[in-house]
Amino acid sequence: MVDEDSAKDNRLRWDNDMPYSTVFGDHYYSKADGRAECNHVFLNGNDLPARWSNAETFTIGELGFGTGLNFLETWRQWRECRPRGGRLNFVSFERFPLTVREMEKALGVWSDLAPFVRKLTEVWPARPDDLASFELGDAVTLDIFFGDVKDRLPQWSGKADAWFLDGFAPARNRHMWSDILMQSVFEHTVARGTFATYTAAGWVRRNLSNAGFVVRKVPGFAGKRDMTRGYRPD
């Protein structure tokens, strides 16, 4: 179980059982429906799960593990349509890890995710630090780099087939969307690899484009006019 002191710096509070970071002044996921947002923005935005059918190994990179919702929903869908012999690697970066109690509270509204939540929280480190690696069944591997992403991402030797760019809102956490970090994301993306994010902020799109991605706006989630998706050209 997680030591409750491990997330004090995050200064988490609750808004009708929805986690809210007072550090960044932002909710962890859409107030409309975080799980539906995950499906619209990150899974559909990266053409998943369709792309899994032709991949022996598929790697997803994520900026901002948060409550673990994106990972758990991805794992659930992977279990349903995993290709024979396929393996999913999920690599995430998180500066302020939540406690087991906080994750359970944040994810409790989705009862069908409970078995996945339980498997994750059973192995969650007591004091998240440095790097945690888990083999979680269904040929799923989760690696989480704890700490400042600008330092941790360059230390990862792999490349992602798809990115979930899910930091707090750019206006509240510019560091997570900087030109330097977007360049690092690009360098850790395979040719024809993709990204998706809920934001359509102009300066974020420019940073992604300047890094080398082909970038386009598409309809956003729950009344949000636009979001952003794209890919690394050959």
C-alpha positions, 0 to 999 in steps of 0.5 A: 500500500502507498504511504499517505505522505507520498502525495502530500506535495500534490495537495489533492482535494475532491470536487464531488468525488472528482480529484482536483489538483490545487497545485495546477488548479485543474481536475484530473479528467473531464467533469463530463465523463473521464472515461468517455474522454479517454476513449474519444481523445486517447484511444480513438485519437490514436486509432486504437484498438484497431492498430493492435491487430497488426502489432506483435508488440505495441508501446504506448507512452503517456505524459501524466499517469494521474489516477491511472484511468487511461491505462486501466481503460486501455488495459480493459480494451486490450484484454477484449481484443488482444491479438494472438501473441500480442504484447502491450507496453504502457510507459507513463511519466508522473511527478505527483503519484497518488496514493492507493486510497486516492486512486480507488476513490477516483476510479470507484465510479466505474465498477467494471474497472474494479478488477483492474484497479485492484490488480494495480493497487495490489502492486503499487509501491509503498513509496513511489520513487524513480521507476516502477515496472509491473507485469499485470497479466494479459501480456501487459507491462506497465512502466512508470517513471516518477519525477520531473518529466523533462529529466525522466523522458530522456532517460527512457531508451524506448520509442512509442507507437502512440502517445497519450499527451495528458498533462494538466491544461497548458495554461496551468502547466506550461512545463508539460507542453514546452517545445523542449518536451515536445521535441523529446516526445518526437524523438521517442516516437517510431516512424508513423507513430501517433499522438493525441491530446485533448488540448488545441492550444495554438502554442502547443500545436506549434511546439508539436509541429516544430518538433516534426509532427504532422499536426491537425485539429479534430472535434473535441470531447463533450462540447469542446470544439477541438482537440489535437492529434497527429503523427511522426512522418517516415 
